[in-house]
Amino acid sequence: MAEATTGSDMGIGVAMLFGLLGVGGAVVMYAAAVGHDQVLSGWGFAGAMTAAAILIAAIHLYE
């Protein structure tokens, strides 16, 4: 007897969304660091890490 499971496309979409937000935060962090703005660079890092944490949670939620 075989069991089949179907995945949701919602998991892929949410993962892609937060992946892009994480990359956007990393770009902000890099651009701010090159421009010598340490506060904005820190906020970019915080945004990237927050998006990454939500990304991992979303992947496990929709798995």
N, C-alpha and C positions, 0 to 999 in steps of 0.2 A: 504494500500500500504506500503510495507516494503522497507526500504533502507538498502543496505548492503555496507559496506566499507571493503576494504582489506588493511592490513598493509604491510609494506615493511620489508623484512628481512635485508635490509641495516641498518635500525634503530637499530635493535638488535645487529648487528655486530659492529657498531660504538660505541654503548653503552658498549659492552663488551670490546672493545679495550681500550677506555679511562678509563673504570673502572679498567682494569689491569694496565694501566699506573699510575693511581692514587694510587693503592696499591703498585706498585713498588716505587713510590716516598715516600710513607709512610715508606716502609722498609728501603730505603736509609736514611731517616730522623732518624729512630730509631737506625740503625747501626752506623751512624755518631755520634749520641748523646751518645751512649754507649762508643764509642771510643774517646770521648771528642774533636770532631772536630765540632765546632759550625758553621763554615762557610758552610761546606758540609751539615750539618743538616738543615740549613736555605734554601739551594738550594733544598734539598729534599722536604721540606715543600712547597716551591714555585712551584715545579714541581707537587706535589700532588694537590695543590689548582688549578693550571692552568688546569690540566687534569679534575678535578671535574667540573670546570666552563664550559669547552668545552663539557663534558659529558651531563650536564643539557641542554645546548643549542642544542646539537645534538638530544636529546630525544624530545625536543619540535619541532625541525625542521622536524623530520621524523614521527611525531605523526599523 
